[in-house]
């Protein structure tokens, strides 16, 4: 049974897949420029709650697609996990990486008078 969060994740991945497919011949900088606002908005909407598994899945999926995009530009196969480190990948290319869940303090109820 699918949860509403999984349906939202599926719609997000379909939207991102359309961007990656529509910009295959474009530099990775332009693709990242297009997908970062989509990712930022989606993560900010779902960050309140228990979404860490979903965020991990999306982060890995996006990184895999971006690596594949770079390798196809070099006319090579694979994802080149050994060529680029994750940290360098996010810092140099500027791919969105703030997939953290925010916990907001719950205010205590004021005592009755």
N, C-alpha and C positions, 0 to 999 in steps of 0.2 A: 504494500500500500504506500502510495506516495504522499508525502507531507507537503503542505503549501510551500515550505522552504525549498524542497527539492524541485517543485515545479518552477519556482522563481530561478533556481540555479540552472535548470534546463533552458529557460528562456534567455538567461544571461549568456550561457555558452553558445546558444544559437546566434545571438546578436554578435558576439565576439567572433564566431566562426565566419559570419558574413563579412565582417571587416577584414579578417585575415585573407579570405578568398578574394575579396574585391580589390585588394591591394597587394597582390602577389608580386607584381613587378616594381613595387615602390620600395624605397629604403626603409629599414626597420625603424628609423627615427620617426618617420611619418606615421607608421602603423602604431607605434607606442603613443604618439601624440593623440591619435584617435581613440585608442582603447583606455587610456588612463582616466579620462573623465567618467567613462562608463563604469569602470571598476571602482573608482572612488565613490561614486554615488551609490552603487549597489552595496558596497561594504559598509558605508556609513548608515544606510538604512537598516541593514541586518546585523549590525555590530552589537546591538543591545539584545542579549539573549544568549542561548547556547548554540553558537554557530561555528565553533572552532573546526569541526570536521569538514563542514561545508567550505569554510575559508581555505583550509589546507588543500582540498580537492581543486578548488578554483585556482589557487596560486600555482600548484603544480601543473595544471592544465595550461595555463597562460604561459608559464615559463617554457613548457615543452613546445608549444606552438611558436613562440618567439625564437627558440633555438632552431627549430625546423626551418623557419623563415630565413634565418641567417645562413644555414647550411645550403639551402636551395640557391641562395644568391651566389654562393661559392661553387655551385654545381657539384655538390658532394652529397652523400647519403648519411643518414644517421642524425643524431641530435647533438653530438659533440659535447658530452657531459664532461669529458676530460679537458677540453680546450678552454672553457670559461668557468670560473668559479661563480657560485651563486652571488656572493657579495659584490664581486666585480661586475657581474651581469646587471645587477640592480643599480649600482652606483654609476657606472659608465653610460648605460643606455637610458637610465631614468625611468625604468619600469616601476609602476606603482607597487609598493611593498608594505603598506601599513595595514596588515590584516589582523589587527589586534582587537580583541573584545574589550569593550569598556564596561566597567562595573561602576555604577553610580550609587552613592550612599543613599540608603533609604532613610528619610527623616523620621525621627521618633514622634509619636503622637504626644502632643502637649498634655500634661496632667489636667484633670478636671478641677475646676475651682470650687 
